[in-house]
């Protein structure tokens, strides 16, 4: 949802997802969220979409969708986890995959970058 304070009104920015999964991450004027079936990054100040990537939440334990993402402080990277044991780093400017981190984790409930850009 977006909100116009002067008009005191709300407007939907995406449709209701087909699975109960979502995320929201902001960095300056950039915002990233789940617009089923994609993760998107938008420059809210200029109304421009900068990044769109397919994001299919995998079910953990057959019932809980795994989807979490975070923007780097400068907005250049989106870290995203859609399936157990994997975090993918995407370059927001080019849309290219930068790296994939794999580990023995099953479910991530929060991703965040440090102020210096580490995750």
C-alpha positions as CSV (number, residue, x, y, z in Angstrom):
1,X,0.0,0.0,0.0
2,X,1.1,3.5,-0.6
3,X,-0.3,6.4,1.4
4,X,-0.9,10.0,0.4
5,X,-0.8,12.0,3.7
6,X,-2.4,15.2,2.2
7,X,-5.2,13.2,0.7
8,X,-5.3,10.8,3.6
9,X,-5.8,7.9,1.2
10,X,-4.3,4.5,0.5
11,X,-3.6,2.9,-2.9
12,X,-2.6,-0.7,-3.5
13,X,0.9,-1.1,-5.1
14,X,0.5,-4.9,-5.8
15,X,-2.1,-7.6,-5.9
16,X,-2.7,-10.0,-3.1
17,X,-0.1,-12.8,-3.3
18,X,-1.1,-16.4,-4.1
19,X,0.8,-17.6,-1.0
20,X,1.0,-15.9,2.4
21,X,4.5,-14.6,1.9
22,X,5.9,-11.1,1.7
23,X,8.8,-8.8,2.6
24,X,9.5,-5.1,2.6
25,X,13.0,-3.5,2.8
26,X,13.9,0.1,2.3
27,X,17.2,2.0,1.6
28,X,16.9,5.7,1.1
29,X,14.2,6.3,-1.6
30,X,14.3,2.7,-2.7
31,X,11.9,0.0,-1.6
32,X,11.9,-3.7,-2.3
33,X,8.8,-6.0,-1.8
34,X,7.1,-9.1,-3.1
35,X,4.8,-8.6,-6.0
36,X,3.7,-12.2,-6.6
37,X,5.5,-13.9,-8.4
38,X,8.4,-11.3,-8.4
39,X,10.7,-9.5,-6.0
40,X,10.8,-5.8,-7.2
41,X,12.9,-2.8,-6.3
42,X,11.4,0.6,-7.0
43,X,12.8,4.1,-6.7
44,X,9.8,5.7,-5.0
45,X,11.2,9.3,-5.5
46,X,11.1,8.9,-9.3
47,X,8.4,6.2,-9.7
48,X,10.8,3.9,-11.5
49,X,11.1,0.1,-11.2
50,X,14.8,-0.8,-11.0
51,X,14.7,-4.5,-10.5
52,X,12.3,-7.4,-11.1
53,X,13.2,-11.0,-10.4
54,X,11.1,-14.2,-10.2
55,X,10.8,-15.3,-6.6
56,X,9.0,-18.5,-5.7
57,X,8.7,-19.1,-2.0
58,X,9.5,-22.7,-1.1
59,X,7.5,-24.4,1.6
60,X,9.3,-25.2,4.8
61,X,7.9,-28.3,6.5
62,X,5.2,-28.4,3.8
63,X,3.3,-25.4,5.2
64,X,5.4,-22.3,5.8
65,X,6.5,-20.3,2.8
66,X,10.2,-19.2,2.9
67,X,10.6,-15.6,1.6
68,X,12.8,-12.9,3.1
69,X,14.9,-10.2,1.5
70,X,16.9,-7.1,2.3
71,X,18.4,-4.2,0.4
72,X,22.0,-3.1,1.0
73,X,22.2,0.4,2.6
74,X,23.1,1.9,-0.7
75,X,20.4,0.0,-2.5
76,X,22.8,-1.7,-4.9
77,X,22.2,-5.3,-3.8
78,X,19.1,-7.3,-2.8
79,X,19.8,-10.4,-0.7
80,X,16.9,-12.9,-1.0
81,X,16.1,-16.2,0.6
82,X,13.3,-18.2,-1.1
83,X,14.4,-21.7,-0.3
84,X,16.0,-23.5,2.7
85,X,19.8,-23.2,2.9
86,X,20.2,-20.6,0.2
87,X,20.6,-16.8,0.1
88,X,21.1,-15.2,-3.3
89,X,22.6,-11.8,-3.8
90,X,21.3,-9.8,-6.8
91,X,22.8,-6.7,-8.4
92,X,19.8,-4.2,-8.4
93,X,21.3,-2.2,-11.3
94,X,22.0,-5.0,-13.7
95,X,19.6,-7.7,-12.4
96,X,22.5,-10.2,-12.4
97,X,23.1,-12.7,-9.7
98,X,26.3,-11.8,-7.8
99,X,26.6,-14.7,-5.4
100,X,24.7,-17.6,-3.8
101,X,25.4,-18.4,-0.1
102,X,24.6,-22.0,0.9
103,X,24.3,-23.2,4.5
104,X,22.7,-25.7,6.8
105,X,19.8,-23.4,7.8
106,X,16.2,-24.3,7.1
107,X,14.3,-21.1,7.6
108,X,15.3,-17.4,7.7
109,X,12.9,-15.0,9.4
110,X,15.1,-11.8,9.0
111,X,17.8,-10.7,6.7
112,X,19.6,-7.4,7.2
113,X,22.7,-5.6,6.1
114,X,25.1,-3.8,8.4
115,X,25.5,-0.1,7.9
116,X,28.8,-0.8,6.1
117,X,27.1,-3.1,3.6
118,X,27.8,-6.5,5.2
119,X,25.1,-9.1,5.7
